[in-house]
Amino acid sequence: MTAVRGDERGQARGSGGRDSGGRGSGERGSGERQVRADVIGRHSFEALAGLLGVRPAAVELLPPMWHVAQLLEAVPQDLIGPDGHPLAGLPAPPAPGARRMFAGGRVWHRRPLAVGREATRTSWILASREVEGRSGHLRFVTVRHEYVQDGDLAVRDDHEIVYRPPRPDGAPSITRTGEPEPPGTTGPGTALAVDPVVLFRFSALTYNAHRIHYDRDHARTEGFDDLVIHGPLQAVLMAEELRGRGQDLLGQVFTYRLHAPAVGPQTIRARRPAGGAPEQVETVTGDGEVSASGSLTAADENGGTAGDRAAEADGGPAAKMSQTRRGDG
């Protein structure tokens, strides 16, 4: 993932506007901004807590990563495409027949967002790059979201989106990757039993209409044998696992990437990798396959890390997002 600096935010120019993220060729981001201002909602906070099975006290501050259910774009129904993706906006919809998938992210939690008070989210295309992968030509687009409250930057959230070519005729489907654990099962880490109801509720909470998460017939047209578990849901679960073992995400950069899709009803477990450091985390499917991984890194006053500075000293990009093997949708 490309490193960025706090002075690259630029001046917001309003919402709407079509970006070139799905089709353009430049390495720099587009100048278009989407701006959304609203109150950080208590209902969305409580709804996400209910989905995760968390019973929080009277919390006035959002836990890290819980901003995923806040300040969302309300896309009109007539601007939703046949796959559920918006027909315009940030990032751009995939070209006909192509697939747009979530590859990972990098989040700087500078300070918590207060519940019940207004905040602003500004979004824009930060950068893009093209690579040749095993499945053909890939385009990676970095979408930056900045959450500002009381005039102060609270969260900077960079999403890595990958545009993949159309699925070849006759290509094998990605089959189910696990089963739910029996009641009473215990194990290391933070577990979540994911079924179609959980996927529907998380789609609703994050206003994500991509049909691979709730429409099995459509999921099969994109190469999956069953419904696909959201990448951002796994990111939230990893953050909860880090918090649960005493890792403070505030003042740090949480970087994560998706390795392989988790498909079908099953128990997803976030845990510390075998032999891994306390600041490392991963999610595993019901079959024990690592579907995502993440780590915490101390950030400077601009959200940069020591790894960024070392990479810049070498003359290369501050960080590179490794290619996902298959994407999560």
C-alpha positions as CSV (number, residue, x, y, z in Angstrom):
1,M,0.0,0.0,0.0
2,T,1.4,3.4,-0.9
3,A,2.4,5.6,2.0
4,V,0.7,9.0,2.3
5,R,1.2,12.1,4.3
6,G,-1.3,14.3,6.2
7,D,-0.8,17.3,3.9
8,E,-2.2,15.3,0.8
9,R,-5.8,15.7,2.0
10,G,-6.5,18.7,-0.2
11,Q,-9.7,20.8,-0.2
12,A,-13.0,19.0,-0.4
13,R,-15.0,19.9,-3.5
14,G,-18.4,18.3,-2.6
15,S,-20.0,15.0,-3.1
16,G,-21.1,13.1,-6.2
17,G,-18.7,13.1,-9.2
18,R,-17.5,10.0,-11.0
19,D,-14.0,8.9,-10.4
20,S,-11.7,7.0,-12.7
21,G,-10.7,4.3,-10.2
22,G,-12.1,1.4,-12.3
23,R,-10.8,2.4,-15.7
24,G,-8.2,5.2,-15.6
25,S,-4.5,4.7,-16.1
26,G,-2.9,7.4,-13.9
27,E,-0.8,6.5,-10.8
28,R,-2.0,9.6,-8.9
29,G,-5.5,9.9,-7.3
30,S,-8.4,11.8,-8.7
31,G,-9.3,15.2,-7.5
32,E,-13.0,14.4,-6.8
33,R,-14.2,14.4,-3.2
34,Q,-17.2,12.9,-1.6
35,V,-18.2,14.6,1.6
36,R,-20.7,13.2,4.1
37,A,-21.6,15.0,7.4
38,D,-23.8,13.5,10.0
39,V,-24.0,12.6,13.6
40,I,-22.1,9.5,14.8
41,G,-25.2,7.3,15.4
42,R,-25.8,5.4,18.6
43,H,-28.2,3.1,16.8
44,S,-25.5,2.0,14.3
45,F,-23.1,1.5,17.2
46,E,-25.6,-0.6,19.2
47,A,-26.6,-2.6,16.1
48,L,-23.0,-3.5,15.4
49,A,-22.5,-4.5,19.0
50,G,-25.6,-6.7,18.7
51,L,-24.3,-8.4,15.6
52,L,-20.9,-9.1,17.3
53,G,-22.6,-10.3,20.5
54,V,-21.0,-7.5,22.5
55,R,-22.9,-6.0,25.4
56,P,-21.2,-2.6,25.9
57,A,-21.9,-0.3,28.8
58,A,-23.0,3.3,28.2
59,V,-20.1,3.9,25.8
60,E,-19.7,7.4,24.5
61,L,-16.7,6.7,22.1
62,L,-16.7,4.3,19.1
63,P,-14.3,1.4,19.5
64,P,-11.6,1.2,16.9
65,M,-12.9,0.0,13.5
66,W,-16.5,0.5,14.4
67,H,-16.6,3.5,12.1
68,V,-17.3,1.1,9.2
69,A,-21.1,1.5,10.0
70,Q,-21.0,5.3,10.2
71,L,-21.3,8.2,7.7
72,L,-22.3,6.0,4.8
73,E,-23.3,7.2,1.3
74,A,-27.1,6.8,0.7
75,V,-27.0,5.7,-2.9
76,P,-30.4,6.0,-4.7
77,Q,-31.8,2.7,-5.8
78,D,-31.8,3.7,-9.5
79,L,-28.1,4.0,-9.3
80,I,-27.5,0.4,-8.2
81,G,-26.2,-2.0,-10.8
82,P,-27.2,-5.6,-11.4
83,D,-24.4,-6.9,-9.1
84,G,-25.4,-4.5,-6.3
85,H,-22.5,-2.1,-6.8
86,P,-23.4,1.6,-7.3
87,L,-23.2,2.6,-10.9
88,A,-21.1,5.7,-10.0
89,G,-19.1,7.0,-7.1
90,L,-15.9,6.2,-5.2
91,P,-14.5,3.8,-6.1
92,A,-15.8,3.4,-9.6
93,P,-18.0,0.4,-10.6
94,P,-16.3,-2.4,-12.4
95,A,-16.4,-2.5,-16.2
96,P,-18.9,-4.8,-17.7
97,G,-18.0,-8.4,-16.8
98,A,-15.2,-7.4,-14.5
99,R,-15.1,-7.9,-10.8
100,R,-14.4,-5.4,-8.0
101,M,-13.2,-6.9,-4.7
102,F,-11.9,-5.6,-1.4
103,A,-8.3,-6.5,-0.9
104,G,-7.4,-4.9,2.5
105,G,-6.8,-1.7,4.3
106,R,-4.7,0.5,6.5
107,V,-6.3,2.5,9.3
108,W,-4.8,5.2,11.5
109,H,-6.8,5.6,14.7
110,R,-5.6,9.0,15.8
111,R,-8.4,9.5,18.3
112,P,-11.8,8.0,19.0
113,L,-15.0,9.3,17.4
114,A,-17.6,10.5,20.0
115,V,-21.1,9.0,19.7
116,G,-24.0,11.5,19.3
117,R,-21.9,14.3,17.9
118,E,-21.5,15.4,14.3
119,A,-18.5,14.3,12.2
120,T,-17.5,14.5,8.5
121,R,-16.2,11.8,6.3
122,T,-14.3,12.9,3.2
123,S,-13.4,10.3,0.5
124,W,-11.3,10.4,-2.6
125,I,-9.1,8.2,-4.8
126,L,-5.6,8.5,-3.5
127,A,-3.6,6.3,-6.0
128,S,-3.9,3.4,-8.4
129,R,-1.5,0.9,-10.0
130,E,-1.8,-1.9,-12.5
131,V,-0.1,-5.3,-12.3
132,E,-0.2,-8.5,-14.2
133,G,-1.4,-11.3,-12.0
134,R,-2.0,-15.0,-12.5
135,S,-5.6,-14.4,-13.4
136,G,-4.8,-11.6,-15.8
137,H,-4.6,-7.8,-15.6
138,L,-5.3,-6.3,-12.2
139,R,-5.9,-2.8,-11.1
140,F,-5.4,-1.8,-7.5
141,V,-7.1,1.4,-6.3
142,T,-6.5,3.1,-2.9
143,V,-9.6,4.9,-1.6
144,R,-8.9,7.2,1.3
145,H,-11.6,8.1,3.9
146,E,-10.9,10.7,6.6
147,Y,-13.2,11.2,9.6
148,V,-13.0,14.6,11.2
149,Q,-14.8,15.6,14.4
150,D,-14.7,19.0,16.1
151,G,-12.2,20.1,13.4
152,D,-9.7,17.4,14.3
153,L,-8.8,14.3,12.3
154,A,-9.9,11.2,14.2
155,V,-9.6,8.3,11.7
156,R,-7.8,7.9,8.4
157,D,-9.0,4.7,6.6
158,D,-7.4,3.6,3.3
159,H,-9.2,0.9,1.4
160,E,-7.4,-1.2,-1.2
161,I,-9.8,-2.2,-4.0
162,V,-8.8,-4.6,-6.8
163,Y,-10.4,-4.8,-10.2
164,R,-10.2,-8.2,-11.7
165,P,-10.9,-9.4,-15.3
166,P,-14.0,-11.3,-16.1
167,R,-14.1,-14.9,-14.8
168,P,-13.1,-17.3,-17.6
169,D,-15.7,-19.8,-18.8
170,G,-15.3,-23.1,-17.1
171,A,-13.2,-21.8,-14.3
172,P,-13.7,-23.8,-11.1
173,S,-15.8,-22.3,-8.4
174,I,-14.5,-21.5,-4.9
175,T,-16.1,-23.9,-2.6
176,R,-17.2,-23.6,1.0
177,T,-14.4,-23.1,3.5
178,G,-15.8,-24.4,6.7
179,E,-18.7,-25.2,9.0
180,P,-20.2,-23.6,12.1
181,E,-18.6,-24.9,15.4
182,P,-20.9,-27.0,17.6
183,P,-22.5,-25.1,20.5
184,G,-20.2,-24.8,23.5
185,T,-17.0,-25.1,21.4
186,T,-14.1,-23.0,22.7
187,G,-10.8,-22.2,21.3
188,P,-8.2,-19.5,21.1
189,G,-9.2,-16.0,19.9
190,T,-12.4,-14.2,19.1
191,A,-15.0,-16.3,17.2
192,L,-18.1,-15.4,15.3
193,A,-20.6,-17.9,13.9
194,V,-21.5,-16.4,10.5
195,D,-24.7,-17.5,8.7
196,P,-26.9,-15.8,6.1
197,V,-28.6,-13.7,8.8
198,V,-25.3,-12.3,10.0
199,L,-24.2,-11.5,6.4
200,F,-27.5,-9.8,5.7
201,R,-27.3,-7.7,8.9
202,F,-23.7,-6.6,8.2
203,S,-24.6,-5.7,4.6
204,A,-27.4,-3.6,5.9
205,L,-25.3,-2.0,8.6
206,T,-22.6,-1.0,6.1
207,Y,-25.0,-0.3,3.2
208,N,-23.1,-2.8,1.1
209,A,-25.5,-4.2,-1.6
210,H,-22.9,-6.4,-3.4
211,R,-25.0,-9.5,-4.0
212,I,-22.3,-12.1,-3.3
213,H,-23.1,-11.6,0.4
214,Y,-26.8,-12.4,0.3
215,D,-27.8,-13.9,-3.1
216,R,-26.4,-17.4,-3.6
217,D,-27.4,-17.5,-7.2
218,H,-25.5,-14.4,-8.0
219,A,-22.5,-15.5,-5.9
220,R,-22.2,-18.5,-8.2
221,T,-22.1,-16.2,-11.3
222,E,-19.0,-14.6,-9.7
223,G,-17.3,-18.0,-9.0
224,F,-18.4,-18.8,-5.4
225,D,-20.3,-21.9,-4.4
226,D,-22.0,-20.0,-1.5
227,L,-22.3,-16.6,0.1
228,V,-19.1,-14.7,0.8
229,I,-18.1,-13.3,4.2
230,H,-17.3,-9.6,4.1
231,G,-13.7,-8.6,4.3
232,P,-14.5,-5.6,6.5
233,L,-16.3,-7.9,8.9
234,Q,-13.2,-9.9,9.3
235,A,-11.2,-6.6,9.9
236,V,-13.6,-5.6,12.7
237,L,-13.2,-9.1,14.2
238,M,-9.4,-8.8,14.1
239,A,-9.6,-5.4,15.8
240,E,-11.9,-6.9,18.5
241,E,-9.4,-9.7,19.1
242,L,-6.5,-7.2,19.5
243,R,-8.6,-5.1,21.9
244,G,-9.6,-8.2,23.8
245,R,-5.9,-9.0,24.6
246,G,-5.1,-5.5,25.7
247,Q,-3.7,-4.0,22.5
248,D,-4.5,-0.3,22.2
249,L,-5.3,0.6,18.6
250,L,-5.3,4.4,19.3
251,G,-2.2,6.2,18.0
252,Q,-1.3,3.2,15.8
253,V,-1.8,2.0,12.3
254,F,-3.7,-1.2,11.8
255,T,-2.8,-2.7,8.4
256,Y,-4.6,-5.8,7.1
257,R,-5.0,-7.7,3.9
258,L,-7.3,-10.4,2.6
259,H,-5.7,-13.7,1.5
260,A,-8.5,-15.8,0.4
261,P,-12.3,-15.6,0.5
262,A,-14.3,-17.2,3.3
263,V,-17.3,-18.9,1.7
264,G,-20.5,-20.3,3.2
265,P,-21.9,-20.5,6.8
266,Q,-19.1,-21.2,9.3
267,T,-17.4,-20.0,12.4
268,I,-14.7,-17.4,11.6
269,R,-12.1,-17.0,14.3
270,A,-9.6,-14.1,14.9
271,R,-6.5,-15.2,16.8
272,R,-2.8,-14.5,17.4
273,P,-0.8,-16.3,14.7
274,A,1.2,-19.3,16.0
275,G,4.6,-17.8,17.1
276,G,3.3,-14.3,16.2
277,A,3.9,-11.1,18.1
278,P,1.2,-9.7,20.4
279,E,0.4,-7.0,17.8
280,Q,-0.2,-9.5,15.0
281,V,-3.6,-11.1,14.3
282,E,-5.3,-13.3,11.7
283,T,-8.7,-14.7,10.8
284,V,-9.1,-18.4,10.0
285,T,-12.0,-20.2,8.3
286,G,-13.8,-23.2,9.7
287,D,-11.3,-25.3,7.7
288,G,-8.4,-23.7,9.4
289,E,-7.2,-21.6,6.3
290,V,-5.9,-18.1,7.0
291,S,-8.3,-15.8,5.2
292,A,-7.0,-12.5,6.5
293,S,-4.1,-11.1,8.5
294,G,-3.3,-7.8,10.2
295,S,-0.8,-6.0,12.5
296,L,-0.4,-2.9,14.5
297,T,2.5,-0.4,14.0
298,A,3.2,2.7,16.0
299,A,2.4,5.9,14.1
300,D,4.0,9.3,14.1
301,E,2.1,12.6,14.2
302,N,1.2,12.3,10.5
303,G,0.1,8.7,10.6
304,G,3.4,7.4,9.2
305,T,5.4,4.4,10.5
306,A,9.0,3.4,10.7
307,G,8.4,1.0,7.9
308,D,7.2,3.9,5.7
309,R,10.3,5.9,6.4
310,A,12.6,3.0,5.7
311,A,10.9,2.3,2.4
312,E,11.1,5.9,1.3
313,A,14.8,6.0,2.2
314,D,15.3,3.1,-0.3
315,G,13.6,5.1,-3.0
316,G,10.6,2.8,-3.3
317,P,7.0,3.2,-2.3
318,A,6.4,3.4,1.4
319,A,4.6,0.1,1.5
320,K,3.2,-2.4,-1.1
321,M,0.0,-4.3,-0.8
322,S,0.7,-7.9,-1.6
323,Q,-1.5,-9.4,-4.2
324,T,-4.5,-11.2,-2.9
325,R,-4.7,-14.8,-4.1
326,R,-8.4,-14.7,-4.9
327,G,-10.0,-11.7,-3.3
328,D,-13.0,-11.7,-1.0
329,G,-15.6,-9.8,-2.9
